[in-house]
Amino acid sequence: MKRISIPLESGISLSALEGGDSHPLIMIPGWSQTAAEWRLNAEAITSCRSVIALDMRGHGESDTPEHGYRVYRLAKDLHEVLESLALSAVDLIGHSMGCAVIWAYLDLYGPSKIERLVLVDQAPCMFPHADWGAEDKSRYGCFYEDSSGVDEFAAAVNDSTDLASTVELLKGLFNPCFPEDSLRMVAEENLKLPRDHASELLRDTAFGDWRDVIERVELPTLVIGGEASIFPSASQRWISSKISGSKLAMFTEVEGGSHFMFLENPDLFNSKVLSFLAS
């Protein structure tokens, strides 16, 4: 795959990895993640698709403006990518916050340019409503209990400015057997997003409630989750139940079913995505 630069109408440029030909698939990483982390998946998918794996603003090799670290701004950036590349029909795959970017895009611009979705392990609503019980919190994938949890995580992000502390911050997102050198690679990619911007984006992501958008999705969709993820498996089943005709793929813990199953078990992940795209 080759590295390309995509100029946006807003005046910044996003970096991306591009490869393959035929119908385009755009890959959107999660919070603080980068296109480089998709490489094993992107290269496999180029066997049947043109793939564009994005670095969102401030992430990876993209430009780092001093503003715009909100999910809806990233969705507008995605819209500007489609306009810049003159793409009128694409498939989208998003991981974690990348799913929220997709939902925000659909909310703003509708589905006219989107043909298929792959939604990888994001909660419909990470922050609970005051009257929700344990069942609701599990169904909607609540990661936080209250606002103090958001404050604590944002503070930890701001304090994790070196490789060792970032590795410690990320460890809980992976199975314990995930290789240390691979975890360091993920941490190095995370640190490319300045920590103050990472904290801003984390806070914005924390309070998103995407349930009404999910319930309006009518596109062919594959939902992928992990039984050992930070998000309860019930939340991924809820998403799939609300999108008519969608397919659900749940990775067990033995299969590498953490929040990063695409890194822990890329072969199985790629086979499920390729099968869906070919259907």
Beta strands, then each sheet from edge to edge (+ up, - down):
strand 1: 2-7
strand 2: 13-19
strand 3: 24-28
strand 4: 50-54
strand 5: 90-95
strand 6: 114-120
strand 7: 221-226
strand 8: 247-251
sheet 1: 1+ 2- 4+ 3+ 5+ 6+ 7+ 8+
end
